[in-house]
Amino acid sequence: MRDYKKIGVWKRSHGLVLQVYDLTASFPQEEKYGIVSQLRRAALSIPTNIAEGCGRSTETELTRFMDIASGSASEVDYLLYLAMELKYIDSEKYKPLNNELTEIRKMLSGYIKTIRNTNR
């Protein structure tokens, strides 16, 4: 069992969740059960899957949960873009979040590659 709180990509993705919750608090009320809910759940899924993978007993299971986290990061990427297109956020708020998400996706990819290479 690994301590997920010591993993850099978990720390970054947890920070992203906090930013997404803060950001979506100002979205229109009619989006509460739409894009707000979906964006929060997708963002929350990234560190949650990292944590769950760290609690698993095999490298294969860890890799599977990291892959799921990566998929959730792609979902967040789209939802943030959609929020910008719908003018719920401006490009000044979108750009740093998108940059952070890009870094998280790179870190997840690197972590997955490291796990897979270790198991060869």
N, C-alpha and C positions, 0 to 999 in steps of 0.2 A: 504494500500500500504506500502510495506517494502522498506527500503533503502538497496539495494543489495550491495552497496559499504561497508557496515558495516558487511557483512557476511564473516566469515573466509574462507569458501570454495570458495567463489567468488574471494577473494583476491588471494588465492593460484592458482586458475585456470587461472586468468588473468596473473599472473606471468609465468605460464606454456606456455601460448600463446606467450608471448614475447620471451621466450626461444626457442620455436618451430620456430618462424619466423627467429630468429637469426641462429639457426641450419640449417634450410633448405636453407638459402641463399647460402650455399656452395655446395648444391647438384648439380649433373650434369644438364646442360641446357636442355637435352632431357627429364628430369623429371619435367620440369616446369608445364606442364599441366597434369602430372600424379601424382606421389606420393607427390610432393611438394604441389600441389593444394589440394589434398585430406587430407593430414596431417594438413595443415593449417586450412582448413574448419572444420575438426573434432575437432581440439583443440579449435578453436574459438567458436564452438557450445556449449562448456561446460559453460563458463561464460555468453554467450549470453542467453542460456536457463535459467540459474539461474536468470539473470536480468529480463527476460520476465516473469518468474513465480512470481517474487516479485511484478510485476506490475498487477498481476491478483487479482481478488476480493475474491476468495475462497481458502481455504486450499486444496481442491481437485485439483484445477487448479495448485496451487503451487507444489503439489506433482507430478502431471503429468509432469510438466516441469523439475523438479528435476530428475525424471526417465529418461527423454530424455537426460538430461546432463550426467547421469550415462552411458547411452548407448553410447554416444559420447566419453566418457572416455575410454570405452572398445575398441572403434574403434581406438582411438589414441594409446592405448596399442599395438594393433596388428601392426599398421603402423610404430611405432617406432621399433618394433621387426623386421619387414620386412626391414626397412632401415638398421638395423644392419646386417641382413643376406645378404643384397645386398652390404654390405661394404661401404655404404654411410656415416655411422657413426661407430666409433669403440666402444668397450665395455666401455671404459672410459667415453665416452659421453652418452652412452645408460643408464648405471646403475643409475646415479643420476636422470635422467629424469624419468626413470621407477620407482624409489623409490618415487619421488614426485607425480607421477601419482597414485601410489598405495595409498598414503596418501589422495589424493583428492578423490579417489573412496571410501575410508573408511569414509571420512567426509561426502560425499554425502549420503552414506548408513545410517549413523547415523542421518543426518538431516531428511531424509525421514522417518525413524523410529520414530523420535521425533514428526514430524507432524502427522503421522498416530496414534500414541499413544495419542496425545493431543485431537484428534477428536473422541475418543471412548467414 
